[in-house]
Amino acid sequence: MFAKLRDAFLYFNKVVPFRLKPAIITTLFLVVMLLLPVPAGLTPKAWALVAIFLTTILAIILKVMPIGVMAMMAMTILALSQVTATSSKAAIADALASLSNPLIWLIVVAILISRGLKKTGLGNRMGLIFISLLGRKTVGIGYGLAVCELMLAPFTPSNTARGGGIVHPIMKSIASAFGSDPAQGTERKMGTYLSLVNMHANTITSGMFITATAPNPLVVDYVARVTNQSFHLSWTTWALCMLLPGLACLLLMPLAIALLAPPEVKATPDAIGYARGELKRMGPLSGSEKVMIGTFLLLLVLWANLPAMVFGPAFTLDPTVVAFLGLFILIITGTIDWDDVLSEKSAWDTLIWFGALVMMAEQLNKTGVIAWFSEMLKNAILSAGMGWEMAAGLLVLLFVFSHYFFASTTAHISAMMLAFLTVGVALVPPAYVVPFLLMMTAGSTIMMTLTHYATGTSPIIFGSGYVPLGTWWRVGFIMCVAELAIYAVLGNLWWKLLGYW
């Protein structure tokens, strides 16, 4: 009997499209959650929804299956169990409701637009241009990578595609050109430093624009929800609020990492020649690259709402409409084609998993789960007798540093942020609610610095072998604390100047 069970386990472990051991763990977790007594203040259906949601988050953390498959599984279970409705027809309507969310489509379309960066070679050209201008020293190359990240961030909502797919190959090419290779034990010549700059520039720029990483629209939704739509982070508002503290972090980061993980090679005059040689090989700007540049400029003008400022509110365009316009321009000009759109798997994957997580968060709110958990957290803080200032700081720190337990920024934000925001809004005086919300918003991307599994970019850069694990965690913790301090001091002064408190 034991041998048959073992053989069956080995067989399914080979053929099923998921990791069997983590799948068993998550299944047992779901069963245990469903068998537990329903807590006071929740209905049985609400508790079942909690169980399904937490099981989905655990499955994402344990990487049972691709995140899109797990999201589809969650939607299927919600529809079958009818925990949000009284019929399967109403339940499947609930499960699919978020797929029409404009914020989700903003990210999907922006990913499709960013495909043009790779296809036309404009992303590589931008990186090489900055290195040719700033590459006389290793720190200068670091600034070149950081500026490249900043220029690409508004148009690449996949921070993994930006940092791992565009900037990282440029960084590796430069390190290799100077003989910095982990296989030869020479990674500290330059590669360790540049890899860390690559990573931290990615996380800093991810927090500067709504369209710089996929979970940001989820944060926008939560902020609007806890303030009853009285404070909404538009594309322009987000970019303006994060502009000064974000630029300060980006300006100081390469210097700080040069102290924390100093490169052995300080001067790199050959880097300029290398970059110029690559640019020469690429030749002049192609027609498709010019179209990409023109499209990006148009998107920036429309996302910044400049026509409405000049001609009046009648010319205001929703950011998602603007994104669709940009995609349409790229398609009709032949810069990308319909096959590119269909084959951009990350965009359609994002539509499914992001839609599922947004949907479950909405249902948790509708069924009173978020209010129930928030009340418990608020009562715990009040019973400790701390003032609102300390409570607000504690909420930010707990939220940020709990990311050590998450391998997905989206999973972390989906699981915890709405509840933490709700508690903060209840505890913080109304005059100071907005700076608290903006600190939580900043923390949602700053936390990606902490570990080598914190976001999709991390394992790509860590996997190249340039940064030892201890160095990654040490630098990540120090930079996380430093960036939080910059936003807490400079950010709050900036938000005061902007009139938000």
URSUL-V938109 format. One record per run of one state. SS is the DSSP state (~ for helix, > for strand, _ for the rest). FROM is the first residue (numbers start at 1). LEN is the number of residues. If there is no record, write none. Layout:
BEGIN
ss=(SS & SS)
from=(FROM & FROM)
len=(LEN & LEN)
END
This chain:
BEGIN
ss=(_ & ~ & _ & ~ & _ & ~ & _ & ~ & _ & ~ & _ & ~ & _ & ~ & _ & > & ~ & _ & ~ & _ & ~ & _ & ~ & _ & ~ & _ & ~ & _ & ~ & _ & ~ & _ & > & _ & ~ & _ & ~ & _ & ~ & _ & ~ & _ & ~ & _ & ~ & _ & ~ & _ & ~ & _ & ~ & _ & ~ & _ & ~ & _ & ~ & _ & ~ & _)
from=(1 & 2 & 16 & 20 & 36 & 44 & 63 & 67 & 82 & 88 & 101 & 102 & 121 & 122 & 135 & 137 & 138 & 154 & 159 & 178 & 182 & 185 & 187 & 190 & 191 & 207 & 210 & 213 & 216 & 227 & 235 & 261 & 267 & 268 & 269 & 283 & 287 & 304 & 306 & 312 & 313 & 316 & 319 & 333 & 338 & 344 & 345 & 367 & 369 & 384 & 388 & 406 & 409 & 428 & 430 & 450 & 456 & 464 & 469 & 498)
len=(1 & 14 & 4 & 16 & 8 & 19 & 4 & 15 & 6 & 13 & 1 & 19 & 1 & 13 & 2 & 1 & 16 & 5 & 19 & 4 & 3 & 2 & 3 & 1 & 16 & 3 & 3 & 3 & 11 & 8 & 26 & 6 & 1 & 1 & 14 & 4 & 17 & 2 & 6 & 1 & 3 & 3 & 14 & 5 & 6 & 1 & 22 & 2 & 15 & 4 & 18 & 3 & 19 & 2 & 20 & 6 & 8 & 5 & 29 & 4)
END
